[in-house]
Amino acid sequence: MFRKRLRAAWLALLVGAAAPVGHAQYTTDWLANTHGTLAAHVGNGARSMWVAPEGVIYTSSRWDENAGGMEIYQNGATLGTIGAHDEFQGGAITGNATSIFVALGYNRSFGSGSVGRYDRSSNARDLRIAVSTWTGIQNADVITGLATAGTLLYASDFYGNRVRVYTTDGVWQRDIGVQQPGALAIDGAGNLWVARASAGVVAQFSPAGAALHTIQMAAGAHPSALCFDASTGELLVGDEGPDMNIKRYALPGTPTQVGTFGVQGGYLDTTTGIKGQVGDKRFTRVVGIGKDAAGNLYVLDNAWGGDWDLGRNGSTDIHAYSPTGTLQWTLQALNFEAVAAPDPVTDGAYFYSGNNIYTGTSGGTFVANTIDPFSWPSDPRLNMNDYQRGQHFGQLVAVGGKRILVASGQNPDTFNFYHFQPSSGYIAIPDGSIPGKPFNTNLKVTAGFAIDGNGDVWAGLARTNQIYHYPLAGFDANGKPSWGAATPVQIPRTVLPLTRIIYQSDTDTMILAQGISGSWDWTAMNGHVEVYHGWKAGNTSTPGPVINLTGANPKSIAAAGHYLFVGYVHTVPNVDVFDLTTGSFVTTLTNSNSSAMDVGNDVDSMYGIRAYLRSTGEYVITRDNYNGSSIVVYRWRP
């Protein structure tokens, strides 16, 4: 017996010695989605919502990479999805006891401007209604509001300047002329209410289409969602203007405002929280309101941060309240094609994406939306014409406790800079971009970008074969950074064409990654990485070590401490770790939690990995997971 135990002990020792380095020394976690598994994840970028009497929630979005664009929830759980990930436009949805009606996305067969009817039992589409003659619009909402009452369906034809009335079987009944109609609701008397967001108006029409009362909201108001509350006889109006709340109007007769729901000013209010801070009743932009038969209230927020294709437009943030207004639960999908960087000021406890701030574990806590559309309406993160499809990827450094945020797109050639100041709380204030005025260049950044721990910027400008080093000149009284004139350094020939730059200011280490010669894809890496120790000290020509990656299709790299972290595209969800001193392979980060959470399938972005070395010796590595609309977080101790 003793000999058997001794043999078992030796076997265990040998197995432990043979285990991969670091295998048991890291944990896998996630941020920015309530649920971490692919099957249960909260759907991406919902922009409209309908709530059934029994409390089942239906939302619609333009794009969810690995689920249907119509998501179904109840009691904080995911019940499934309907359709394909690019089947819907996202801007309008409604339903009744048997069917869901939703604005369809642009389709090559029938174009834009259609509404689909889906059977709630089978989830199958059984009818398409061609509502609008505006059939050639791919990336904007043509159908901007939907509502049902009895056997009638109402649809806002935005560009047609009308609300069209059909039977729920798709038979046209009449049109009601309304300039730029939006969200719709039907009150207890069968009257139609139409939000005209840009005019700050909610107009009432009789069942026959005659104009009745008009609610003229305050200057700046933007009615974005409507709901008739049968239990109180009130019309609920979501306002995504500066008030960022829900206004309550008593009906019938002349509508009279009798109250509000939500903090005045929402997430930008400074009396109940920090400017930018989200939370219970601190709404961002309200795009959906619903009530169930039990009197529970549901509010869909879509945090600020938009792009031209609507698929990465904001986030899904559902709040469920009891009949007395007590928050019961939330469902959140706050990230799609993006990543958040660990925050040096909090030693990696907080994470900054291009538009949001997170903290915590197991889904994390949504701390703040860093965009203020009213103070900074020209913020590039709000630019719906941005060809880079949004500025959601965050890079962050801190110099003397002052943060500099860099926001960019999935495969960027332009980088936008932001600073923070006490009076603005969590709001990131735009400072310009490279290319742009702060850096005195109009050349795109196509040969790598980095901002180092000193706040210096390193950029490989297009067609120059040089790395331009812009030293941080300092901060003004409000914390706004500025940079000095650039010093160009010739790119070593052995790493041309250059596609990635990382500079570690604490060790004077430059890391350069080569692209693919002659390729049309300047964003691709070929796996050849050169490490230069003492770069600023003069070593710009003798690399050591040189790392030649063996994994297929490396896409994103980051560095912290003594290590390089590499992610891959179109292959595996792994992050490989290499020693920057020896160039040797150290370990692979996959998923130490087995099937407990989803880690995606690849890193389909140039800057989709961030890394930070905490004061405790722990490395925090974040990685984009567009599969599950989340951010994977590895915590590793070498």
N, C-alpha and C positions, 0 to 999 in steps of 0.2 A: 504494500500500500504506500509506504514511504517512497519507494523507488518510482511509482507511478506519479505521485505528487511532484517529485523532483523533476521528472521528465516533463510534466505539464508546465511547471514553472519555467524551465529552460525554453520550452517551445513558445510560451507567451513572450518571453524576453526577446527571442529571435524575431518573432512576428512584429513586435514593437519597434525593434531596430531597423527592420526592413520597410516599415511604413513610410510613405512619402513625407519629406520634410514639411512641417507646417500643417499636415493634414488635420490634426485635431486642435490646431491653435487658432482657428478663426470661427466666427459665427456669421450666419447669413440672415439678413433682416431686410425690411422694406419700409419705404416712406410713400406718402402721397396717394394712397388708395386704402380705403377702409379694409378691404379684403385682399389677402396676398396670394390666393390661388387663382389660376386662370379661369376656372369654371365659375368662381364666385366674385371675381373682380367687378368693381363698379365701373360702368361704361364711360367711355371718354366723351367729354365736351357736349353734354346734353344742353340743348338750347330751348326746349319746350317740354311741357309736362301735362298729363291728364291723370286725374285721380278718380278711380271707380268708387261707387258708394261703399263697397266692402273694404276699401283701403288699399286696393292694388294700384300701384303707381306705374304708369307708362311714360317713358321719356323718349325723345328723339334726338339723334345726333347725326352729323354728316359722316363721321368716320370712327370706327373702332376696329383696330387691326385684326383682332382675333375673336370678334363676336358680331352679332347683328346690331344694326344701328338703332333699333328700337329695343330699349331695355325694360325689364319688368322687375319690380321690387315690392316687398311687403314686410312690414315689421322689421326693417333694417336688414333684410336678407335679399339676396339676388335670386329671382325665380326663373330666370332665363332671358333669352333675347329672341327677336323676330327679324327676319330678313338678312340681307347681306350687309357688309360694313360700309358700302357706298351706295346703298339703295335709297336713302332718305336725305332730304336737304337739312333737316334738323330744326327748322324755324317754327313749325306748327303741328299740333297733334290734338285730337279730341276723341271721344268715344261714347258708346252707349252700352246697353246691357249685352249686346251680341257682337258688336264690331268696334274696331279702332280705325280712325281716319287720320292719315298722316300725309304731309307734304312730301312728295317723291323728289329725289334728286334728279339732276340732269341725266338723261338716258339717250344713247345714240339713236334709238328707235323712235322715241316720241318727244325728245327734248325736255324742256323744263315746263313748270306750270301745271303739273298734274297732281291729283290727290289719289292715294291708294286706300282701298278699304280692305281690312284684314279681319278674318274671323277670329274671335277671341278664344274659341275652343280649339281650333286646329292651327292657329297662327299663320294660316295661308292667306295670300292675297286673292280675293275673289272678284275685285272690280277696280278698274282705273277710270277716274273721271278727269277728262281734259278740261281744266278750269280756265286757263289763261291762253291768250294768243301770243303771249311773250314766251316763246318756246326755245329761244336761243341763248338764254342766260345760264351760265354754268356755275358761277361762284357768288351768287347773291340770292336772297330769298325772293321768290316770285309770289308764292303763297305765304302770307305773313300772319294769318289767323284762321282758326277753325273752331266751330261750335256746333252742337246738335241740340235739337229740341223736338221731341216726339219723332215724327217721320221726316223731319227736315234737317238738312245739312247746310251750314253757312260757311263760305270760304272767302277770305280777303284776297282779291286779285290786286296786288300792290301797284303794279305798273299800269294795269287797266283802270285804276281809280274807281273801283267798284267792289261791292260785296255781292257775290253770286250765291243764289239760293237754289238748292237742289233737293229732291227727295233723297233719302238715305240709299236709294237704289240708283242714284245718279241721274234722275230725270230733272232737267232744268225747269225752274219755276219762274224766276224773275231776277232782275239785277237792281241793286240799290247803289246809286251814285255816291261815292265817298272818296275824297282826295287822299291818296296814299293810306289806305286802311291797314290796320295792324291787328292786334289781339282782339278777340271777340268773346262776348258772353251773352247769354239769354237769361232775362230775369223771370220772376214768377208769373208775370202777366204775358210772357211770350215776346216781350220787347227785346230788340237787338241793341247791344252796346258795342261801339266800335272805338278802339283806341287809335288816335292819330298821333303817333309818338313825337314826330318833329314839331308839330303844332302845339303840343301840350294839351290836347283836347280829347275828351271822351264823349262821343255823340250817341244819342239814343234815337232809335227808329221804331215805329209801330210794327206789328207783324206784317202789315201790308206794305211797309217801306216808307211811311210818312215820317218826316223829321219831327222829333219831339224835343226833349231837353238836351242841353249841352253843358258838360262840366268843363269849364275853362280853368285849368290848373295854374299854379303860380309860375312866374317866369323861370325858365330853366328846367321845369318839370318834364319828364319824359315817360309817359305811361307805356309800360312795356309788357304788362300781363294783367288779365282781368279774370275775375271769378265772382259769380253770384252765390252768396251764402243764403240758401233757402231757410236755414234755421233762424237767422236773424233778420232776413229781408234786406241785407246790406250788399252793396257792390264793393268788392275789394279791388283796388287798383295798385298794382306794383309800379313804383316810380324809380327809374334808374337815373334820374337827375340827381342833383346834389343832395336831396333829402335821403335818398337810398332807403326808403321804407315803403310800407303798404298803407295806403289811405283808405278809410272806411266811409262810405256814403250811404245814408239811410234812404230807402225806397219804400213805397212808390211815391209818385208825385215829384215835385221839384227835388232833385238830389241835394242832400245837405251833408257836409262832412261832419261826422260825429266822433272821429277819433283816428288814431293811427296804430299800426303794429310795427314794432321795430324801433331801434334807436335812431333818433333824428341825426342824419348825416352818416348813418351806417358805419362802415369800417373806417371812415375818415373822421369820425367824431373824436374829440380830444377830452371830453368831460367824463366819459365812462371807460376810456382806454387810450392806448397809444395810437396815434394816427397811422392808419394802414392795418391795424389789428382787426382780425376777423373774430367771429365768435357768436354766441347766442344773441340773436337779434341785431348783430352788427353786420348787416347785409352788404354785399358788393353790388352787383346789378341783378335785380329780381327779374327772372324771365319766365317763371311759372308759379301759379298759385292754385291750390286745390283743397277741397274739404271732403271728408268722407261722411257717411251717414251717422257715425258716432260723434261727429263734431270736431274731430281732429283736423288740424290745419297743416298743410304741407307747402313748403316754400322751396323753389329751385333757384339757387344763385348760379351765376356764370361769371366767375371772377375775371377781372379785366386782363386783356392780353389777346389781341386778335390777329388774324392773318387772312389773306385773300381767299383761301380755299375753304374756310369755315370749319375744316376738320380739326384744327388745333386752336379753335377760338374759345379761349377761356377754359372753364373746367366744370365738372359736375359737383354740385354742393347742395344736397337735399337736407332740409331741416324738417323734422316732424315735431309738432307741438300738440299738447293735450288741449281739450276744449277751454281750459283756463289759461292757456298760453305758456305752459311749462314745457321746456325742451325735453323731448323723450329720447331721440336718437338722431344721428346724422349719417348720411352716406356720402362719401367723397371720392372723386377721381380727379386729381389735381395736376396730373402730369400725363403728357402723351409722348411726343418725340422731344425729350428734354432731359436735363440732368441738373442736379443741385450740388453746389460745392460746399464742403465743410467750412465752417466759419472760424478763422483763427482767433477772433476776439473772445469767443466762448469756448475755445479749445476743442472745436469740433462738435459741440453739443447742438448747434443750430446749423441749418443748411439753406443756402441761397441758390434758387434757380434764377432764370432770367426774369421771372415775374412774381415768384412766391417765396415765402420763408417757411421752413418746417423744423420740427424738433421731435424728439421722442423715439419710440420703437414700435414694432408690430403695427405698422401703418402710420404711426406718428401723429403729431398734432399740426394742424394747419395754423400757423402763427399769423401770417400777414400776407396781403397782396400789396406789392411794392409800387403799384401804378396808381397815380392820381390823375384821372382824365380831365379834371376841371382846372387844376393848377397848371398842368403840363399837357395840354391837348395835342402838342406836336411831338410827344414822346414817340420814338420809333417803334416802341412795342405796341402802339395802337394803330400803326399804319396798315390799313387793310389792303394797300397796294404793294406791300413789301414782297418783292419777288423771292425772298428767302423763306417765305412761309412761316414767319414769326421769329421772335427773338427770345426763345425760351431756355436756351442753354446758358447756364451761369458759370462764370469764373470769378473768384473773389480773393482779394488780398487785403491785408490790413497793415498800415504803416503808422506807427505811433498811435495805435488804437483807432485810426480813421480808416474806414472801409472804402475800397474801390471795387465796384461791381462792373463786370464786363458781360454784356448780353449779346448773344449771337444766335444764328439759325443752325440748321442741321449740318450743312456743309458750307460754311460761310467764307466769303471774301471781304466782309465788312463786319466791324466789331464796334458796338456802342458802349460808351462809358457812363457811369453814374456814381454819384456820391451821396452821402447821407449827412443830415444835420439835425441837431436836437429838436428844433422847432418843427421839423417834418416827420419825426418819428421813424417809422419803418419805410416811408416813401423814398424811393430811389430817384434822385434828381438828375435829369439828363445833362451830360457835359459835352456831347459831341461824339464823333466817331473817327475811326481810321478805316478807309481814307476820309479825310475831312479837315476842317480848319484847325483843330487842336494840334494836328501833326503836319500841317502844311503840305499835304500831298493829296492827289486825286487818283493815285495808283491803287488798284485792288491788292488785297493781301492773299496771294495764291501760293506762297512758299513758306507757310508756317507763321504762327502767332504765339506769343507768350507775354504774360505780365508776371514779373517776378516778385519776390517777397519785399523788395524795396520800392515797388510801384513802377519800376522801369518797364518800358514796352519794347519788345523785340518783334520785328515784323519782316517777313520776306516779301518785299513788294514785287509785283508782277513785272516780268521781263527785265529785271535788273541784275540777277545773279548775285545779289548782295543782301545781307541781313542789316536792317537799319535799327540801331539802338537809340531809343528816345529816353533820356534820363528824366526821372521825376524831378521837377523843379521845386515842388512844394505845394502847400495848400493855402487858399485864401482864408479870410476870417470865418467864412461859412462852411469850410471844409471842401471846397471845390479844388480838385487837383489841376495842375498844369505841367506840361512837359517841355524840356529844352530841345534845342536843335538836334537832329539825328546825326549819329556817327555811323557811316556805313562800313561794313566789313565784308570782304569777299567770301562767298560760300566756298568751302573746300570742294575741289573738283570731284573728290571721291564720293561725295554724297549728293551730287547733282543728278537729276533735278530734285531740289529740296521740297519737302511737303509738310514737315512738322518741326517745330522748335519748342524746346523746353530749356529754360535757364534757371538754375538753382543759385540764388544770390548768396545763400549762407555758406556754400562750399565752392563758389566760382566754377560751377560745372555746367557745361553746355551739352545738350543732347539733341542731335540732329537725325531726322529720319528721311530716307530717300523715297522719292516717288518712282513712277514707272516711266522710263524714258520713251518718248514718242507717243505716249498714250493721250487720248482726248480727256481722260479723267485725271485732272490735276489733284483731286482729293484722295487718290488711292496711294497706299504705301506698298513698297515691294519687299519689306522685311529687313532691309539693311539699315542698322542704327549705329551711329558713331557717337561716342562719349568723349568729350574734351574736358579734362581736368585742368583748371587754371586758364580758362578762356580769356577773361579780362586781364589776366597777368601776362598774356601774350601768346598762349598756346592756341592758335587758331588753325593749325595745320597738321598736328600729330594726334590722331585719336588713340585712345586707349582706356577702356577696351572697345572693341567692335563687336556688336551683337548682331548675328544673322538669324533671324527668327525662322523657325521651321514650321510653325503653324500657318495654315492657309489664310490668306486675305486679312492681314492685320489692318485695323481701321482706326483705332484710337489709342493714344498712349498718354500716361500721366506719370509723374515722379514725385516722390517724397522721401526724405531721409536718404538711405543708401539704396533705394530700390526703384525699378522701373516696372510699371504695370501696363499690360498690353491686352486690348480687347479685339475681337475679330468680327467680321461681317460675313453673312451668308454661310456660316459654318457652325460654330459652337458658341454656347453662352459662357465660355470660360474666360477668366482673367489670369494670364500668366505673369509670374513675378520673376524678375531678373536682378542680379546684384550689379550695381553700377560701378563697383570697384573691380570685380573680376570678370564681369560679363556673363557669369554662369547662371543657368536656370536654377530657381530656388523652389518654386511650388506653383500649383494651379489652384485658383479659387473657383469652385463650381457651386455646389449647394450642400452645405453641411447639415441642412435640415431635412434632407431626403425629399419627401413629397409634401412637406408642410407648406411650401410656398413656391410660386413660379419665379424663375429668374430670366425668362425670355429666351430668345434663341440666338441673338447676336447683338452687336453694337453698330447700328447703321447710321453712324454720325462721326464727324471728325473729332469732336471734343466731347464725346459721350462718356468719358471716364474722368473722374477727379480723384485726387488722393491727398491725404494730410496726415502728418505725424503729430500725434497728441503729446502733451508733456509727460504723460504716463508711459510712453513708449509704445502705445498702441497705434497702429495704422488704421485709418478710416478711408475706405475706398467706396465711391459711389459710381453706379453704372445705370445708364438709361435702360428701361424695360418698356418698350412701346407695346409689347404683347399684352401686358397686364395693366397698362396706364399707371405705372408706378416707377419708383427708383429703388434699385437694389443697393443695399448697404452691406459691405463686408467690414468686419472688425477683426484685425489680424495682429497677432504678436509673433514676430520671428523667433 
